[in-house]
Amino acid sequence: MKAKISPLTALRIERDKTLADIASTVGVSVTYVSRWESGQRTPNSVDGEKYAKVLGISQEEVSAIIREMDKLAPYEKLGEQVG
């Protein structure tokens, strides 16, 4: 069975980054980053800027992805299938 992942997770994987890479650079826990990617939490502006920089995109792009995820029901936040 293929696992569904969020758009933020897909972007991180596409950039060949791990949760630990992001967490270490941003200065937060792996769990916290995972919650951003699953839509359970939203990064503050400082952390969001660091997150975006690690992924090589603008903070506005991260914010746009998060806004789109917020419009979805929890089960719909997981989109692309991998595996």
ChimeraX attribute file (.defattr): number of C-alpha atoms within 10 A of each C-alpha:
attribute: neighborCount
match mode: 1-to-1
recipient: residues
	/A:1	6
	/A:2	8
	/A:3	10
	/A:4	17
	/A:5	18
	/A:6	20
	/A:7	21
	/A:8	21
	/A:9	22
	/A:10	18
	/A:11	16
	/A:12	21
	/A:13	13
	/A:14	10
	/A:15	12
	/A:16	10
	/A:17	14
	/A:18	13
	/A:19	17
	/A:20	15
	/A:21	14
	/A:22	22
	/A:23	20
	/A:24	12
	/A:25	13
	/A:26	19
	/A:27	12
	/A:28	13
	/A:29	14
	/A:30	15
	/A:31	12
	/A:32	16
	/A:33	23
	/A:34	18
	/A:35	14
	/A:36	17
	/A:37	25
	/A:38	21
	/A:39	21
	/A:40	13
	/A:41	13
	/A:42	18
	/A:43	19
	/A:44	8
	/A:45	11
	/A:46	10
	/A:47	18
	/A:48	19
	/A:49	18
	/A:50	19
	/A:51	23
	/A:52	19
	/A:53	16
	/A:54	18
	/A:55	19
	/A:56	11
	/A:57	13
	/A:58	16
	/A:59	19
	/A:60	12
	/A:61	11
	/A:62	20
	/A:63	17
	/A:64	12
	/A:65	14
	/A:66	21
	/A:67	13
	/A:68	11
	/A:69	21
	/A:70	15
	/A:71	10
	/A:72	12
	/A:73	9
	/A:74	12
	/A:75	9
	/A:76	13
	/A:77	22
	/A:78	21
	/A:79	15
	/A:80	13
	/A:81	12
	/A:82	10
	/A:83	6
